């Protein structure tokens, strides 16, 4: 809750500052930042909590209590889902009242929804990884992944140096054509499927 | 359950690990009894107990606790079981009070008054962080948590390991009282046979993944005796049946596991002073059994 309120306040202040400094046109930049922050807001608590569970052997403690592995997984996945829905809802509400141009609004909406869906997907994968490999091993893999991720901008620059505009236009076209009504159920179905796999792994 | 009076039953339970296997364990515990599971380290005591709690999945055999299979009904079973493991795990940065409140949310039958009164009698401060509790305090706190939902069965895995003798005695006394006064069933595993000697009604010896002997404790101790004898005082058949035979300056000695059966034939030697009978403890029996495996 504290994270969520902090996040909302941060975005609200950032919106106000950017608007004063740059005007409404820069709202797309803010949306991009928000999307990245969704990931941080969700992954921060997921990894923090799992590190805490491992440090205190929390799952061993829970193992002796009358609570099933399914209920534990359900609670964790439920919390992530509620957080993501709350953040995505907040961002959509914020930008819908921010006088965004109609063309930009399509992009904003798609981007925020895609960020939320991606966030759910990666959170589910993280739990799956942690439940099957343990926190420490999985954290090492994630860190290696982020190191590799650092090479992505270099690769993009290498292959698209001459036609960066084309790349950006392709991304924008993709976002404009995303069927945002389909993104929500697809994200939910994918997330719930991964949750059931996680329950099986935890059991 | 084959016998409805049995609160738990294991039949031919198997579990295989690399280099170790529980090999067809069968056990039962009637309501209101204390069963001591004795065995050396690595014999499979913890694995057996974890199978009862569904913390380890068995590979074969049947297990019933309160007539339910732990694999399918772990939650219902745990609701009626008080568990105390060899190591006590808590969220270290949380207080005793927080932990009690957290645990209480999982049980249908949690009794806050009992919890508070156990904390008081164990002299555990509610405001202390669980990481600040000593080993003895942690065991007593775990016991308070395990008893506050009025479990019908207590499962204790090496509960006194690492405790000083005073606290050990207190913990064992409490278990004895719970069984005798409230009819609770208890299964307690330990390699400290003295604990079992003080508390158990029934004993089961688990060695290298096999139950090699189960019996009522008193019957066991009546049958297992060390016999000291002078040369020519015993029949050769009796001598051959003795284990842990030793020859020393004053004669020989050995351990029998059928004293009540041979008692009459020893009577004359006892009267003549050439045969002496000495009680053995569970340690002696365990050692005899380990050497016999």
HADDOCK unambig.tbl for C-alpha pairs under 7 A between the chains (distance, minus, plus):
assign (segid A and resid 56 and name CA) (segid B and resid 89 and name CA) 6.96 0.50 0.50
assign (segid A and resid 56 and name CA) (segid B and resid 90 and name CA) 6.47 0.50 0.50
assign (segid A and resid 56 and name CA) (segid B and resid 91 and name CA) 5.32 0.50 0.50
assign (segid A and resid 56 and name CA) (segid B and resid 92 and name CA) 6.34 0.50 0.50
assign (segid A and resid 57 and name CA) (segid B and resid 89 and name CA) 6.41 0.50 0.50
assign (segid A and resid 58 and name CA) (segid B and resid 90 and name CA) 6.94 0.50 0.50
assign (segid A and resid 58 and name CA) (segid B and resid 91 and name CA) 6.58 0.50 0.50
assign (segid A and resid 60 and name CA) (segid B and resid 89 and name CA) 6.89 0.50 0.50
assign (segid A and resid 61 and name CA) (segid B and resid 89 and name CA) 5.42 0.50 0.50
assign (segid A and resid 61 and name CA) (segid B and resid 90 and name CA) 6.23 0.50 0.50
assign (segid A and resid 63 and name CA) (segid B and resid 55 and name CA) 6.70 0.50 0.50
assign (segid A and resid 64 and name CA) (segid B and resid 83 and name CA) 6.68 0.50 0.50
assign (segid A and resid 65 and name CA) (segid B and resid 78 and name CA) 6.28 0.50 0.50
assign (segid A and resid 65 and name CA) (segid B and resid 106 and name CA) 6.75 0.50 0.50
assign (segid A and resid 66 and name CA) (segid B and resid 75 and name CA) 4.51 0.50 0.50
assign (segid A and resid 66 and name CA) (segid B and resid 76 and name CA) 6.95 0.50 0.50
assign (segid A and resid 66 and name CA) (segid B and resid 78 and name CA) 4.89 0.50 0.50
assign (segid A and resid 66 and name CA) (segid B and resid 79 and name CA) 5.32 0.50 0.50
assign (segid A and resid 66 and name CA) (segid B and resid 106 and name CA) 5.96 0.50 0.50
assign (segid A and resid 66 and name CA) (segid B and resid 107 and name CA) 6.79 0.50 0.50
assign (segid A and resid 67 and name CA) (segid B and resid 75 and name CA) 5.80 0.50 0.50
assign (segid A and resid 67 and name CA) (segid B and resid 106 and name CA) 6.77 0.50 0.50
assign (segid A and resid 68 and name CA) (segid B and resid 75 and name CA) 6.27 0.50 0.50
